[in-house]
Amino acid sequence: MTNEQAVLDLLDIVEYGGCAEPQQFFALMRRTFNIAHLLYLEAEPSSEGLKVCRLHHTFGAYAAEIYHSRGLHRIDPILRLALGGVRPVEWATARRRFPECEPLFEAAEEIGLSTEGVALPLPCPAGRVALLAIGSNLSPAEWSVYRRRHLRDFQLAANLFHASMLEHSAMAGAMDERDTRLTLRETEVLTWSAAGKSYWEIATILGISERTVRFFMTNARRKLNVVSNTQAVAQAVRHALIPTI
């Protein structure tokens, strides 16, 4: 059973820009949900196929090599359905619908990858398509129940993460690095820390958990290249990254 507070923490972190890197998002998703693997793809369709703009996944180099060397991307029904539609694509449904694509699923089983999962189409600017694929090691019956319970959480987290990726790209080069260094939540946490508030007090003020406060404070220390909260606050004040209370 997935912890409901952990789900809310994840959504709060993603919504307020706490996952600037795909691997951070993947780690949070895997820790929060019963997920084996994830794949995030953004591409531009053309007459010659797909031009990949972003591709991040947890499948590893060996699985990626088999996928490309055997030309499995040419018969991948999950890719075809998810990038061409708006509904979530259940892997098992795609497998039944396109029996000619069986080599893809056989290759996955050959290297020990589960064939249970779902692909979520993501909204994109005109001329682009994107998806987040989620794979599980649960049995077909367990996955069916689990997917129905958490599909809305998966979709919301995916949309928020994808939106942050698009926003980050739009801001890159348009703003100074210092302006984009701290997210809204990191700024709020540092601001209240500067006012002398404890983790518990900050969590109460912002309506989030202490664990989430610690997450944002850790991110802020890393970005500011310091080792303590006091140093983080001092750096933020010195560079006018937070208001003084």
Secondary structure, 3 states (H helix, E strand, C coil): CCCHHHHHHHHHHHHCCCCCCHHHHHHHHHHHCCCCEEEEEEEEEECCEEEEEEEEECCCHHHHHHHHHCCHHHCCHHHHHHHCCCCCEEHHHHHHHCHHHHHHHHHHHHCCCCCEEEEEEECCCCCCEEEEEEEECCCHHHHHHHHHHHHHHHHHHHHHHHHHHHHHHHHECCECHHHHHCCHHHHHHHHHHHCCCCHHHHHHHHCCCHHHHHHHHHHHHHHHCCCCHHHHHHHHHHCCCCCCC
